[in-house]
């Protein structure tokens, strides 16, 4: 099971932590040095794709020189995102004629079938909220 804990810090900020000791500051778009929740969602999608694509491409013998996923979405209403776009910036190894084809095939498969975050977004994975019981 995947889980994180998001809590208010003593200084009034917010931090998300996992059980392996990683943490990321969370806040609003008018604060410096933090990710907004929407930015974290975009990072989750880009991260899910890129950490899956890179080893699969390398495993096929095509280690990419540069691999960057730029992820963007516009808010179409105060609490609603429009379509999310993942745009890749890739530098292929010089002299490797098949690298682009392999990258494209792997990236497509990852996007369509192997990225858990992307599938959750596309398929509308339900979420529920559990509140403490009233006294």
C-alpha positions as a Markdown table, in Angstrom:
| # | Residue | x | y | z |
|---|---|---|---|---|
| 1 | Unk | 0.0 | 0.0 | 0.0 |
| 2 | Unk | 1.3 | 3.5 | -0.8 |
| 3 | Unk | 0.8 | 6.1 | 1.8 |
| 4 | Unk | 2.1 | 9.5 | 2.8 |
| 5 | Unk | 1.4 | 11.7 | 5.8 |
| 6 | Unk | 0.7 | 15.4 | 5.3 |
| 7 | Unk | 0.8 | 17.6 | 8.4 |
| 8 | Unk | 1.0 | 21.1 | 9.6 |
| 9 | Unk | 4.4 | 22.1 | 10.9 |
| 10 | Unk | 5.1 | 24.1 | 14.0 |
| 11 | Unk | 5.8 | 27.2 | 11.9 |
| 12 | Unk | 2.4 | 27.0 | 10.2 |
| 13 | Unk | 3.6 | 25.4 | 7.0 |
| 14 | Unk | 2.8 | 21.9 | 5.7 |
| 15 | Unk | 5.0 | 19.0 | 4.9 |
| 16 | Unk | 4.3 | 15.6 | 3.2 |
| 17 | Unk | 6.4 | 12.6 | 4.4 |
| 18 | Unk | 6.7 | 9.0 | 3.4 |
| 19 | Unk | 7.9 | 6.1 | 5.6 |
| 20 | Unk | 11.3 | 6.1 | 3.9 |
| 21 | Unk | 12.2 | 9.5 | 5.3 |
| 22 | Unk | 11.6 | 11.7 | 2.2 |
| 23 | Unk | 9.7 | 14.9 | 2.6 |
| 24 | Unk | 8.4 | 17.8 | 0.5 |
| 25 | Unk | 7.1 | 21.2 | 1.6 |
| 26 | Unk | 3.5 | 21.9 | 0.5 |
| 27 | Unk | 1.8 | 25.2 | 0.4 |
| 28 | Unk | 0.0 | 27.8 | -1.8 |
| 29 | Unk | 1.2 | 29.3 | -5.0 |
| 30 | Unk | 2.1 | 32.6 | -3.3 |
| 31 | Unk | 4.7 | 30.9 | -1.1 |
| 32 | Unk | 8.3 | 30.4 | -2.1 |
| 33 | Unk | 10.1 | 27.0 | -1.7 |
| 34 | Unk | 7.0 | 24.8 | -1.7 |
| 35 | Unk | 5.0 | 22.7 | -4.1 |
| 36 | Unk | 1.3 | 23.3 | -4.4 |
| 37 | Unk | -0.9 | 20.3 | -4.3 |
| 38 | Unk | -1.6 | 20.6 | -8.0 |
| 39 | Unk | 2.2 | 20.8 | -8.7 |
| 40 | Unk | 2.6 | 17.6 | -6.7 |
| 41 | Unk | 0.0 | 15.9 | -8.8 |
| 42 | Unk | 1.8 | 17.0 | -12.0 |
| 43 | Unk | 5.1 | 15.9 | -10.5 |
| 44 | Unk | 3.6 | 12.5 | -9.6 |
| 45 | Unk | 2.5 | 11.9 | -13.2 |
| 46 | Unk | 5.8 | 13.1 | -14.7 |
| 47 | Unk | 7.7 | 11.1 | -12.1 |
| 48 | Unk | 5.7 | 8.0 | -12.6 |
| 49 | Unk | 6.3 | 8.0 | -16.4 |
| 50 | Unk | 10.0 | 9.0 | -16.4 |
| 51 | Unk | 11.1 | 6.6 | -13.7 |
| 52 | Unk | 9.4 | 3.8 | -15.7 |
| 53 | Unk | 10.6 | 4.9 | -19.1 |
| 54 | Unk | 14.2 | 5.4 | -18.3 |
| 55 | Unk | 15.1 | 1.9 | -17.1 |
| 56 | Unk | 13.0 | 0.2 | -19.7 |
| 57 | Unk | 14.8 | 2.2 | -22.5 |
| 58 | Unk | 18.2 | 1.6 | -21.0 |
| 59 | Unk | 17.5 | -2.1 | -20.5 |
| 60 | Unk | 16.9 | -2.3 | -24.3 |
| 61 | Unk | 20.4 | -0.9 | -24.8 |
| 62 | Unk | 19.5 | 2.7 | -25.5 |
| 63 | Unk | 20.7 | 4.9 | -22.6 |
| 64 | Unk | 19.3 | 8.4 | -23.3 |
| 65 | Unk | 21.7 | 11.4 | -22.9 |
| 66 | Unk | 18.9 | 13.6 | -21.5 |
| 67 | Unk | 15.4 | 12.8 | -20.5 |
| 68 | Unk | 13.1 | 15.4 | -19.1 |
| 69 | Unk | 9.3 | 15.3 | -18.6 |
| 70 | Unk | 7.6 | 18.7 | -18.6 |
| 71 | Unk | 4.1 | 18.4 | -17.2 |
| 72 | Unk | 1.5 | 21.1 | -17.4 |
| 73 | Unk | -2.2 | 21.7 | -17.0 |
| 74 | Unk | -4.4 | 24.8 | -16.8 |
| 75 | Unk | -7.0 | 25.4 | -14.2 |
| 76 | Unk | -10.3 | 25.7 | -16.1 |
| 77 | Unk | -12.2 | 26.5 | -12.9 |
| 78 | Unk | -11.1 | 27.4 | -9.4 |
| 79 | Unk | -11.1 | 23.7 | -8.4 |
| 80 | Unk | -10.9 | 21.9 | -11.8 |
| 81 | Unk | -7.9 | 21.1 | -14.0 |
| 82 | Unk | -8.1 | 20.9 | -17.8 |
| 83 | Unk | -6.2 | 18.2 | -19.7 |
| 84 | Unk | -2.7 | 17.4 | -18.4 |
| 85 | Unk | 0.0 | 17.3 | -21.0 |
| 86 | Unk | 3.4 | 15.5 | -20.6 |
| 87 | Unk | 6.0 | 16.8 | -23.1 |
| 88 | Unk | 9.3 | 15.1 | -23.3 |
| 89 | Unk | 12.7 | 16.8 | -24.0 |
| 90 | Unk | 15.0 | 14.0 | -25.0 |
| 91 | Unk | 18.6 | 13.9 | -26.3 |
| 92 | Unk | 19.4 | 10.6 | -28.0 |
| 93 | Unk | 22.8 | 9.0 | -28.1 |
| 94 | Unk | 24.8 | 10.0 | -31.1 |
| 95 | Unk | 25.0 | 7.2 | -33.7 |
| 96 | Unk | 22.2 | 5.2 | -32.1 |
| 97 | Unk | 19.7 | 5.0 | -34.9 |
| 98 | Unk | 17.1 | 3.0 | -33.0 |
| 99 | Unk | 17.0 | 5.1 | -29.7 |
| 100 | Unk | 14.2 | 7.4 | -30.8 |
| 101 | Unk | 12.0 | 4.6 | -32.0 |
| 102 | Unk | 12.6 | 2.5 | -28.8 |
| 103 | Unk | 12.0 | 5.6 | -26.6 |
| 104 | Unk | 8.7 | 6.4 | -28.5 |
| 105 | Unk | 7.4 | 2.9 | -28.2 |
| 106 | Unk | 8.4 | 2.5 | -24.5 |
| 107 | Unk | 7.0 | 6.0 | -23.6 |
| 108 | Unk | 3.7 | 5.2 | -25.3 |
| 109 | Unk | 3.3 | 1.9 | -23.5 |
| 110 | Unk | 4.2 | 3.4 | -20.2 |
| 111 | Unk | 1.7 | 6.3 | -20.7 |
| 112 | Unk | -1.1 | 4.0 | -21.7 |
| 113 | Unk | -0.6 | 1.0 | -19.5 |
| 114 | Unk | 2.2 | 1.1 | -16.9 |
| 115 | Unk | 2.0 | 4.4 | -15.1 |
| 116 | Unk | -0.1 | 3.9 | -12.0 |
| 117 | Unk | -0.6 | 7.7 | -11.5 |
| 118 | Unk | -1.7 | 8.2 | -15.1 |
| 119 | Unk | -4.1 | 5.3 | -15.0 |
| 120 | Unk | -5.6 | 6.6 | -11.7 |
| 121 | Unk | -6.2 | 10.0 | -13.3 |
| 122 | Unk | -7.7 | 8.6 | -16.5 |
| 123 | Unk | -9.8 | 6.0 | -14.9 |
| 124 | Unk | -11.1 | 8.2 | -12.1 |
| 125 | Unk | -9.8 | 6.2 | -9.1 |
| 126 | Unk | -12.3 | 6.9 | -6.2 |
| 127 | Unk | -11.0 | 8.6 | -3.1 |
| 128 | Unk | -12.7 | 8.7 | 0.3 |
| 129 | Unk | -12.3 | 10.8 | 3.4 |
| 130 | Unk | -12.4 | 9.4 | 6.9 |
| 131 | Unk | -13.1 | 11.9 | 9.6 |
| 132 | Unk | -12.8 | 11.4 | 13.4 |
| 133 | Unk | -16.1 | 10.3 | 15.0 |
| 134 | Unk | -18.1 | 13.1 | 16.7 |
| 135 | Unk | -18.2 | 12.8 | 20.5 |
